Protein backbone atom coordinates (compact mmCIF):
# COMPACT_ATOMS: atom_id res chain seq x y z
CA UNK A 1 0.00 0.00 0.00
CA UNK A 2 2.88 2.39 0.65
CA UNK A 3 3.88 2.08 -3.00
CA UNK A 4 0.51 3.57 -3.98
CA UNK A 5 1.04 6.62 -1.78
CA UNK A 6 3.24 8.19 -4.48
CA UNK A 7 0.97 7.29 -7.40
CA UNK A 8 -0.62 10.16 -9.27
CA UNK A 9 -3.62 10.08 -11.58
CA UNK A 10 -3.44 10.88 -15.30
CA UNK A 11 -3.52 14.59 -14.52
CA UNK A 12 -0.54 14.23 -12.18
CA UNK A 13 -2.52 14.76 -8.98
CA UNK A 14 -2.19 12.62 -5.87
CA UNK A 15 -5.48 10.95 -4.85
CA UNK A 16 -5.20 12.37 -1.33
CA UNK A 17 -4.91 15.90 -2.76
CA UNK A 18 -7.96 15.26 -4.93
CA UNK A 19 -10.01 14.10 -1.93
CA UNK A 20 -8.97 17.17 0.03
CA UNK A 21 -9.92 19.50 -2.82
CA UNK A 22 -13.24 17.70 -3.41
CA UNK A 23 -14.20 18.38 0.17
CA UNK A 24 -13.07 22.02 0.00
CA UNK A 25 -14.29 23.07 -3.45
CA UNK A 26 -18.03 23.08 -3.97
CA UNK A 27 -18.19 23.65 -7.71
CA UNK A 28 -21.94 23.05 -7.80
CA UNK A 29 -22.49 25.85 -5.28
CA UNK A 30 -20.21 28.15 -7.30
CA UNK A 31 -22.27 27.43 -10.44
CA UNK A 32 -25.51 27.95 -8.54
CA UNK A 33 -24.32 31.31 -7.21
CA UNK A 34 -23.77 32.52 -10.76
CA UNK A 35 -27.12 31.12 -11.93
CA UNK A 36 -28.86 32.93 -9.05
CA UNK A 37 -27.09 36.17 -9.91
CA UNK A 38 -28.20 35.80 -13.55
CA UNK A 39 -31.78 35.25 -12.37
CA UNK A 40 -31.60 38.34 -10.16
CA UNK A 41 -30.16 40.46 -12.95
CA UNK A 42 -32.83 39.09 -15.29
CA UNK A 43 -35.52 40.45 -12.98
CA UNK A 44 -33.85 43.86 -13.24
CA UNK A 45 -33.80 43.64 -17.03
CA UNK A 46 -37.50 42.76 -17.05
CA UNK A 47 -38.25 45.65 -14.70
CA UNK A 48 -39.50 43.42 -11.87
CA UNK A 49 -36.95 44.69 -9.32
CA UNK A 50 -36.12 48.31 -8.67
CA UNK A 51 -33.28 47.97 -6.17
CA UNK A 52 -30.15 49.97 -6.82
CA UNK A 53 -27.27 48.02 -8.29
CA UNK A 54 -23.67 49.12 -8.55
CA UNK A 55 -21.86 47.89 -11.64
CA UNK A 56 -18.37 48.39 -10.18
CA UNK A 57 -18.30 45.38 -7.83
CA UNK A 58 -20.15 43.17 -10.31
CA UNK A 59 -17.60 43.95 -12.99
CA UNK A 60 -14.78 42.52 -10.87
CA UNK A 61 -14.46 38.80 -11.50
CA UNK A 62 -12.01 38.21 -8.64
CA UNK A 63 -14.37 39.13 -5.81
CA UNK A 64 -16.54 36.01 -5.86
CA UNK A 65 -15.43 32.60 -4.62
CA UNK A 66 -15.13 31.13 -8.10
CA UNK A 67 -12.99 34.06 -9.19
CA UNK A 68 -10.62 33.52 -6.29
CA UNK A 69 -10.31 29.84 -7.23
CA UNK A 70 -9.62 30.71 -10.88
CA UNK A 71 -7.12 33.45 -10.07
CA UNK A 72 -5.46 31.28 -7.44
CA UNK A 73 -5.10 28.49 -10.03
CA UNK A 74 -6.37 25.87 -7.58
CA UNK A 75 -8.57 24.47 -10.35
CA UNK A 76 -5.97 24.31 -13.11
CA UNK A 77 -4.57 20.84 -12.28
CA UNK A 78 -8.06 19.39 -12.81
CA UNK A 79 -8.85 20.92 -16.13
CA UNK A 80 -5.68 21.62 -18.04
CA UNK A 81 -4.84 24.93 -19.66
CA UNK A 82 -7.63 24.94 -22.28
CA UNK A 83 -10.54 24.40 -19.89
CA UNK A 84 -8.96 26.70 -17.30
CA UNK A 85 -8.65 29.45 -19.93
CA UNK A 86 -12.25 28.88 -21.07
CA UNK A 87 -13.45 29.15 -17.47
CA UNK A 88 -11.32 32.20 -16.78
CA UNK A 89 -12.44 34.01 -19.94
CA UNK A 90 -16.11 33.10 -19.51
CA UNK A 91 -16.09 34.11 -15.84
CA UNK A 92 -14.44 37.46 -16.61
CA UNK A 93 -16.98 38.08 -19.38
CA UNK A 94 -19.87 37.09 -17.12
CA UNK A 95 -18.90 39.81 -14.66
CA UNK A 96 -18.07 42.39 -17.34
CA UNK A 97 -21.33 41.83 -19.22
CA UNK A 98 -23.24 41.95 -15.94
CA UNK A 99 -21.74 45.36 -15.22
CA UNK A 100 -22.52 46.48 -18.77
CA UNK A 101 -26.14 45.38 -18.37
CA UNK A 102 -26.44 47.45 -15.19
CA UNK A 103 -24.90 50.50 -16.88
CA UNK A 104 -27.18 50.04 -19.89
CA UNK A 105 -30.22 49.88 -17.60
CA UNK A 106 -29.06 52.99 -15.75
CA UNK A 107 -28.83 54.77 -19.11
CA UNK A 108 -32.49 53.89 -19.68
CA UNK A 109 -31.92 51.34 -22.45
CA UNK A 110 -33.89 48.31 -21.25
CA UNK A 111 -33.96 46.84 -24.77
CA UNK A 112 -30.18 47.04 -25.11
CA UNK A 113 -29.72 45.50 -21.67
CA UNK A 114 -32.11 42.68 -22.60
CA UNK A 115 -30.13 42.01 -25.79
CA UNK A 116 -26.84 41.70 -23.90
CA UNK A 117 -28.55 39.57 -21.25
CA UNK A 118 -30.03 37.13 -23.80
CA UNK A 119 -26.86 36.81 -25.86
CA UNK A 120 -23.41 37.50 -24.42
CA UNK A 121 -24.35 37.19 -20.76
CA UNK A 122 -26.23 33.94 -21.30
CA UNK A 123 -23.37 32.52 -23.39
CA UNK A 124 -20.76 33.36 -20.77
CA UNK A 125 -22.77 31.57 -18.08
CA UNK A 126 -23.19 28.54 -20.34
CA UNK A 127 -19.41 28.38 -20.83
CA UNK A 128 -18.82 28.66 -17.07
CA UNK A 129 -21.18 25.74 -16.45
CA UNK A 130 -19.53 23.65 -19.19
CA UNK A 131 -16.04 24.21 -17.76
CA UNK A 132 -17.16 23.55 -14.18
CA UNK A 133 -18.80 20.32 -15.32
CA UNK A 134 -15.52 19.12 -16.84
CA UNK A 135 -13.59 20.05 -13.71
CA UNK A 136 -16.14 18.44 -11.40
CA UNK A 137 -16.03 15.19 -13.38
CA UNK A 138 -12.25 15.11 -13.14
CA UNK A 139 -12.38 15.78 -9.41
CA UNK A 140 -14.73 12.82 -9.01
CA UNK A 141 -12.45 10.40 -10.86
CA UNK A 142 -10.30 8.16 -8.71
HELIX and SHEET records of a PDB file:
HELIX    1   1 UNK A    2  UNK A    6  5                                   5    
HELIX    2   2 UNK A   15  UNK A   24  1                                  10    
HELIX    3   3 UNK A   27  UNK A   46  1                                  20    
HELIX    4   4 UNK A   55  UNK A   58  1                                   4    
HELIX    5   5 UNK A   65  UNK A   71  1                                   7    
HELIX    6   6 UNK A   76  UNK A   78  5                                   3    
HELIX    7   7 UNK A   80  UNK A  106  1                                  27    
HELIX    8   8 UNK A  110  UNK A  116  1                                   7    
HELIX    9   9 UNK A  117  UNK A  121  3                                   5    
HELIX   10  10 UNK A  122  UNK A  140  1                                  19    
END                                                                             
